[in-house]
């Protein structure tokens, strides 16, 4: 996971936390 990810991408990546 990148550390410079927008909030929007973060929500989609929530499943990959």
Biopython code that builds the backbone (N, CA, C, O; Angstrom):
import numpy as np
from Bio.PDB.StructureBuilder import StructureBuilder

atoms = [
    (1, "UNK", "N", (0.852, -1.217, 0.000)),
    (1, "UNK", "CA", (0.000, 0.000, 0.000)),
    (1, "UNK", "C", (0.880, 1.257, 0.000)),
    (1, "UNK", "O", (1.883, 1.334, 0.710)),
    (2, "UNK", "N", (0.489, 2.210, -0.792)),
    (2, "UNK", "CA", (1.266, 3.460, -0.855)),
    (2, "UNK", "C", (0.919, 4.356, 0.337)),
    (2, "UNK", "O", (-0.172, 4.271, 0.902)),
    (3, "UNK", "N", (1.842, 5.188, 0.690)),
    (3, "UNK", "CA", (1.566, 6.088, 1.827)),
    (3, "UNK", "C", (1.000, 7.413, 1.335)),
    (3, "UNK", "O", (0.492, 8.215, 2.118)),
    (4, "UNK", "N", (1.093, 7.630, 0.028)),
    (4, "UNK", "CA", (0.557, 8.886, -0.540)),
    (4, "UNK", "C", (-0.717, 8.598, -1.315)),
    (4, "UNK", "O", (-0.848, 8.988, -2.475)),
    (5, "UNK", "N", (-1.646, 7.922, -0.678)),
    (5, "UNK", "CA", (-2.909, 7.575, -1.368)),
    (5, "UNK", "C", (-4.034, 8.514, -0.952)),
    (5, "UNK", "O", (-4.176, 8.817, 0.232)),
    (6, "UNK", "N", (-4.825, 8.972, -1.896)),
    (6, "UNK", "CA", (-5.957, 9.841, -1.589)),
    (6, "UNK", "C", (-7.005, 9.131, -0.730)),
    (6, "UNK", "O", (-7.049, 7.902, -0.682)),
    (7, "UNK", "N", (-7.824, 9.895, -0.072)),
    (7, "UNK", "CA", (-8.871, 9.303, 0.789)),
    (7, "UNK", "C", (-9.784, 8.403, -0.038)),
    (7, "UNK", "O", (-10.226, 7.356, 0.436)),
    (8, "UNK", "N", (-10.056, 8.803, -1.243)),
    (8, "UNK", "CA", (-10.972, 8.005, -2.087)),
    (8, "UNK", "C", (-10.379, 6.623, -2.338)),
    (8, "UNK", "O", (-11.084, 5.617, -2.260)),
    (9, "UNK", "N", (-9.102, 6.575, -2.635)),
    (9, "UNK", "CA", (-8.476, 5.269, -2.907)),
    (9, "UNK", "C", (-8.414, 4.471, -1.609)),
    (9, "UNK", "O", (-8.536, 3.247, -1.613)),
    (10, "UNK", "N", (-8.224, 5.179, -0.507)),
    (10, "UNK", "CA", (-8.115, 4.507, 0.794)),
    (10, "UNK", "C", (-9.399, 3.724, 1.073)),
    (10, "UNK", "O", (-9.348, 2.609, 1.592)),
    (11, "UNK", "N", (-10.529, 4.299, 0.736)),
    (11, "UNK", "CA", (-11.809, 3.608, 1.007)),
    (11, "UNK", "C", (-11.887, 2.326, 0.206)),
    (11, "UNK", "O", (-12.381, 1.312, 0.699)),
    (12, "UNK", "N", (-11.406, 2.360, -1.022)),
    (12, "UNK", "CA", (-11.480, 1.155, -1.856)),
    (12, "UNK", "C", (-10.471, 0.125, -1.384)),
    (12, "UNK", "O", (-10.661, -1.077, -1.570)),
    (13, "UNK", "N", (-9.400, 0.601, -0.773)),
    (13, "UNK", "CA", (-8.360, -0.329, -0.307)),
    (13, "UNK", "C", (-8.677, -0.813, 1.106)),
    (13, "UNK", "O", (-7.963, -1.663, 1.639)),
    (14, "UNK", "N", (-9.714, -0.298, 1.706)),
    (14, "UNK", "CA", (-10.073, -0.715, 3.079)),
    (14, "UNK", "C", (-10.154, -2.239, 3.164)),
    (14, "UNK", "O", (-9.831, -2.829, 4.195)),
    (15, "UNK", "N", (-10.582, -2.861, 2.084)),
    (15, "UNK", "CA", (-10.706, -4.321, 2.087)),
    (15, "UNK", "C", (-9.325, -4.972, 2.070)),
    (15, "UNK", "O", (-9.182, -6.159, 2.363)),
    (16, "UNK", "N", (-8.317, -4.180, 1.724)),
    (16, "UNK", "CA", (-6.953, -4.746, 1.687)),
    (16, "UNK", "C", (-6.123, -4.203, 2.844)),
    (16, "UNK", "O", (-4.902, -4.092, 2.739)),
    (17, "UNK", "N", (-6.762, -3.878, 3.909)),
    (17, "UNK", "CA", (-6.037, -3.293, 5.045)),
    (17, "UNK", "C", (-5.122, -4.322, 5.666)),
    (17, "UNK", "O", (-4.425, -4.023, 6.636)),
]
sb = StructureBuilder()
sb.init_structure("model")
sb.init_model(0)
sb.init_chain("A")
sb.init_seg("    ")
for serial, (resi, resn, name, xyz) in enumerate(atoms, 1):
    if name == "N":
        sb.init_residue(resn, " ", resi, " ")
    sb.init_atom(name, np.array(xyz, "f"), 0.0, 1.0, " ", f" {name:<3s}", serial, name[0])
structure = sb.get_structure()
